[in-house]
Amino acid sequence: MSVNEIRFYEPDEPYGFLSNFYPAPIKVDGECWATTEHFYHAQKFTEPELQRRMQTARTPCEAFKLSRELANFVRRDWIDVRYDIMHFAVMEKFIQNHDLCQLLLETAPATLIENSPCDSYWGCGGKDDGENKLGLILMSVRAQFSVRTQHV
Ligand SMILES: Nc1c(N[C@@H]2O[C@H](COP(=O)(O)O)[C@@H](O)[C@H]2O)[nH]c(=O)[nH]c1=O
């Protein structure tokens, strides 16, 4: 692995704080979410009851699995809105968790890559040719915080 590149995936591995499964709580419109993963999956649903089930999932993995079991109820425009929702969630994660924001800034200028063998949209995918959208969002958020820090 090049020093110019940081790969992350599981929350308990090195750089695991970059994962959405990492326990970094956020509060949105007065509602608390244990991880960005809980929040992200809840946004797939319009029914408050289903959102609640995501919010109260015991682990991010449980929210992930539950959202797949409820695939028939996912909002129709999900593919169109998921990127912006993820960007919002990741931004909030680092706005609201200052220690993690500092760690994120310390990863610069490395390229951040979600090392997911099974996700070629959010991660690098099995053949390392995925879109790595989560890594791109993290770098975009890092750049925004970096600019803010320079102007303080
Ligand atoms: N599957 C996975 C991670 N990948 C995460 O799964 C989410 C993708 O959800 P979806 O858009 O429904 O396919 C997204 O947050 C992505 O970063 N991360 C982890 O630590 N462990 C996992 O097992």
The ligand as a Gaussian input file, in Angstrom:
#p B3LYP/6-31G(d) Opt

LIG

0 1
 N      -20.921000      -3.117000       3.910000
 C      -20.052000      -2.635000       4.856000
 C      -19.576000      -1.331000       4.779000
 N      -19.902000      -0.511000       3.735000
 C      -20.946000       0.488000       3.881000
 O      -22.243000      -0.062000       3.562000
 C      -23.093000       1.007000       3.159000
 C      -23.714000       0.699000       1.824000
 O      -25.076000       0.577000       1.934000
 P      -25.976000       0.412000       0.627000
 O      -25.975000       1.733000      -0.097000
 O      -27.316000       0.031000       1.149000
 O      -25.361000      -0.690000      -0.216000
 C      -22.231000       2.246000       3.080000
 O      -22.273000       2.965000       4.302000
 C      -20.862000       1.646000       2.916000
 O      -19.855000       2.572000       3.291000
 N      -18.747000      -0.901000       5.773000
 C      -18.366000      -1.714000       6.811000
 O      -17.604000      -1.281000       7.711000
 N      -18.808000      -3.001000       6.891000
 C      -19.631000      -3.492000       5.952000
 O      -20.013000      -4.667000       6.061000

